[in-house]
Structures are given as structure tokens and as C-alpha cells.
Amino acid sequence: MMQDSRFTTSANIKVKMARDVRAEGGKRRILMSPSGVTIERHVQGIAMRVGVPASAYLGVALSLTAEADQDPTYKVRLAHSDRELDIELVVSASPEALEDWTYWSDYFARPKLVEDHNGSLQPLTQTIEFSTQQNNVYARRHGSSLKRRRPRFLKSRRSGKSVSECDSFTGECEIICYE
């Protein structure tokens, strides 16, 4: 068995088997953690392991396919610019896949994407005119009163003099003796 890579050191690891037509046995093993994904497979007797950080993925994409006379199918996948590295997370006929979409987006800390009918990915904020969630943005604390406070271990020390308080020796000549 192959060893885990540096992306799967977290205790929150999820393991998934997926189809891979080029791999032996037609399957590949996927180890997922919030920091990244490791894809393991055997190709012509050679063990391969690819570690991809979560930041390399574009986001978690949701696509909806509807056939005539059938219920729609929701597909949630971790989308990468290289389709070989895409990971199918959920395929479901129920709208509960939307909850899974949110879960996986939070798990990998990647944005939610919506796949158009032509296959292009759009961020969720561009596809919905208004957001039902409030985005609380707090102001940075640039003007904090604590900014100018001295640390406690420096309170006993004296502050340095400003440039205007220092003695100035203009017009003097410096004499240096090394003996």
C-alpha cells in the first residue's frame, strides 16, 4: 500500500474510490483533507501519487443535468483547470446535494461555483442577483488605542529622545586617534 503524502496529515481525512479508465482495475484512490488532495493509482504496474493543494483548485462546482422525463441530477465536484484532476464529490437526484455543495466548499475553503449549460464555471455571487447570507465585514483596527501602548516589559525603560532634543555639533571637526 502507498504511503500518505504531505497533504493528508490532518486527522480530518476522507478517502474515496473513483473510476479512472487509464488506471489498472479502472479505479483510483483519493485522499482528501482540508489542505489538499492526494490521488493514487497504478498505471502499467507503476504506482503514481499526485498531491494537489486545495488552493490549486478553482472551487467546488455544482452542475445540474436534466433529461426529458427524468428528475434532474445534481453533481458536485472539486473543479481544477486540468479536468484530469477534477474530483467528483456527490452525484444525487435529490436537492440535498446543495447542502453537500456548501459542506465541501467550507471543507476545502474554496468558493462555490456554478457550471453553465456550456460548461463554463461562474462564481455563485455572479449567478445570483442578491445574497440571502449577510457578509459581516469588520473594519481593521488601524486606529486602535492599544497601538501606541508600550509592552509591559518595556514600561520600566525610558523612551529615547526625539531628534529635536538631541545635541547638535555643527561646524565641529572630528578628531580620531587609534593609539
RAKA-V423984 format. One record per residue. N is the residue number from 1. RES is the residue in one small letter. SS is DSSP state (H for helix, E for strand, - for the rest). BURIAL is b if it has 24 or more other C-alpha atoms within 12 Angstrom, else e. Layout:
n=N res=RES ss=SS burial=BURIAL
n=N res=RES ss=SS burial=BURIAL
This chain:
n=1 res=m ss=- burial=e
n=2 res=m ss=- burial=e
n=3 res=q ss=- burial=e
n=4 res=d ss=- burial=b
n=5 res=s ss=- burial=b
n=6 res=r ss=H burial=e
n=7 res=f ss=H burial=b
n=8 res=t ss=H burial=b
n=9 res=t ss=- burial=e
n=10 res=s ss=- burial=e
n=11 res=a ss=- burial=e
n=12 res=n ss=- burial=e
n=13 res=i ss=- burial=e
n=14 res=k ss=E burial=b
n=15 res=v ss=E burial=e
n=16 res=k ss=E burial=e
n=17 res=m ss=E burial=e
n=18 res=a ss=E burial=b
n=19 res=r ss=E burial=e
n=20 res=d ss=- burial=e
n=21 res=v ss=- burial=e
n=22 res=r ss=- burial=e
n=23 res=a ss=- burial=e
n=24 res=e ss=H burial=e
n=25 res=g ss=H burial=e
n=26 res=g ss=H burial=e
n=27 res=k ss=E burial=e
n=28 res=r ss=E burial=b
n=29 res=r ss=E burial=b
n=30 res=i ss=E burial=b
n=31 res=l ss=E burial=b
n=32 res=m ss=E burial=b
n=33 res=s ss=E burial=b
n=34 res=p ss=- burial=b
n=35 res=s ss=- burial=b
n=36 res=g ss=E burial=b
n=37 res=v ss=E burial=b
n=38 res=t ss=E burial=b
n=39 res=i ss=E burial=b
n=40 res=e ss=E burial=b
n=41 res=r ss=E burial=b
n=42 res=h ss=E burial=e
n=43 res=v ss=E burial=e
n=44 res=q ss=- burial=e
n=45 res=g ss=- burial=e
n=46 res=i ss=E burial=e
n=47 res=a ss=E burial=e
n=48 res=m ss=E burial=b
n=49 res=r ss=E burial=b
n=50 res=v ss=E burial=b
n=51 res=g ss=E burial=b
n=52 res=v ss=E burial=b
n=53 res=p ss=E burial=b
n=54 res=a ss=H burial=b
n=55 res=s ss=H burial=e
n=56 res=a ss=H burial=e
n=57 res=y ss=- burial=b
n=58 res=l ss=- burial=b
n=59 res=g ss=E burial=b
n=60 res=v ss=E burial=b
n=61 res=a ss=E burial=b
n=62 res=l ss=E burial=b
n=63 res=s ss=E burial=b
n=64 res=l ss=E burial=b
n=65 res=t ss=E burial=e
n=66 res=a ss=- burial=e
n=67 res=e ss=- burial=e
n=68 res=a ss=- burial=e
n=69 res=d ss=- burial=e
n=70 res=q ss=- burial=e
n=71 res=d ss=- burial=e
n=72 res=p ss=- burial=e
n=73 res=t ss=E burial=e
n=74 res=y ss=E burial=b
n=75 res=k ss=E burial=b
n=76 res=v ss=E burial=b
n=77 res=r ss=E burial=b
n=78 res=l ss=E burial=b
n=79 res=a ss=E burial=b
n=80 res=h ss=- burial=b
n=81 res=s ss=- burial=e
n=82 res=d ss=- burial=e
n=83 res=r ss=H burial=e
n=84 res=e ss=H burial=e
n=85 res=l ss=H burial=b
n=86 res=d ss=- burial=b
n=87 res=i ss=E burial=b
n=88 res=e ss=E burial=b
n=89 res=l ss=E burial=b
n=90 res=v ss=E burial=b
n=91 res=v ss=E burial=b
n=92 res=s ss=E burial=b
n=93 res=a ss=- burial=e
n=94 res=s ss=- burial=e
n=95 res=p ss=- burial=e
n=96 res=e ss=- burial=e
n=97 res=a ss=H burial=b
n=98 res=l ss=H burial=b
n=99 res=e ss=H burial=e
n=100 res=d ss=H burial=b
n=101 res=w ss=H burial=b
n=102 res=t ss=H burial=b
n=103 res=y ss=H burial=e
n=104 res=w ss=H burial=b
n=105 res=s ss=H burial=b
n=106 res=d ss=H burial=e
n=107 res=y ss=H burial=b
n=108 res=f ss=H burial=b
n=109 res=a ss=- burial=b
n=110 res=r ss=- burial=b
n=111 res=p ss=- burial=b
n=112 res=k ss=E burial=b
n=113 res=l ss=E burial=b
n=114 res=v ss=E burial=b
n=115 res=e ss=E burial=b
n=116 res=d ss=- burial=e
n=117 res=h ss=- burial=e
n=118 res=n ss=- burial=e
n=119 res=g ss=- burial=e
n=120 res=s ss=- burial=e
n=121 res=l ss=E burial=b
n=122 res=q ss=E burial=b
n=123 res=p ss=E burial=e
n=124 res=l ss=H burial=b
n=125 res=t ss=H burial=e
n=126 res=q ss=H burial=e
n=127 res=t ss=H burial=e
n=128 res=i ss=- burial=e
n=129 res=e ss=- burial=e
n=130 res=f ss=- burial=e
n=131 res=s ss=- burial=e
n=132 res=t ss=- burial=e
n=133 res=q ss=- burial=e
n=134 res=q ss=- burial=e
n=135 res=n ss=- burial=e
n=136 res=n ss=- burial=e
n=137 res=v ss=- burial=e
n=138 res=y ss=- burial=e
n=139 res=a ss=- burial=e
n=140 res=r ss=- burial=e
n=141 res=r ss=- burial=e
n=142 res=h ss=- burial=e
n=143 res=g ss=- burial=e
n=144 res=s ss=- burial=e
n=145 res=s ss=- burial=e
n=146 res=l ss=- burial=e
n=147 res=k ss=- burial=e
n=148 res=r ss=- burial=e
n=149 res=r ss=- burial=e
n=150 res=r ss=- burial=e
n=151 res=p ss=- burial=e
n=152 res=r ss=H burial=e
n=153 res=f ss=H burial=e
n=154 res=l ss=H burial=e
n=155 res=k ss=- burial=e
n=156 res=s ss=- burial=e
n=157 res=r ss=- burial=e
n=158 res=r ss=- burial=e
n=159 res=s ss=- burial=e
n=160 res=g ss=- burial=e
n=161 res=k ss=- burial=e
n=162 res=s ss=- burial=e
n=163 res=v ss=H burial=e
n=164 res=s ss=H burial=e
n=165 res=e ss=H burial=e
n=166 res=c ss=- burial=e
n=167 res=d ss=- burial=e
n=168 res=s ss=- burial=e
n=169 res=f ss=- burial=e
n=170 res=t ss=- burial=e
n=171 res=g ss=- burial=e
n=172 res=e ss=- burial=e
n=173 res=c ss=- burial=e
n=174 res=e ss=- burial=e
n=175 res=i ss=- burial=e
n=176 res=i ss=- burial=e
n=177 res=c ss=- burial=e
n=178 res=y ss=- burial=e
n=179 res=e ss=- burial=e
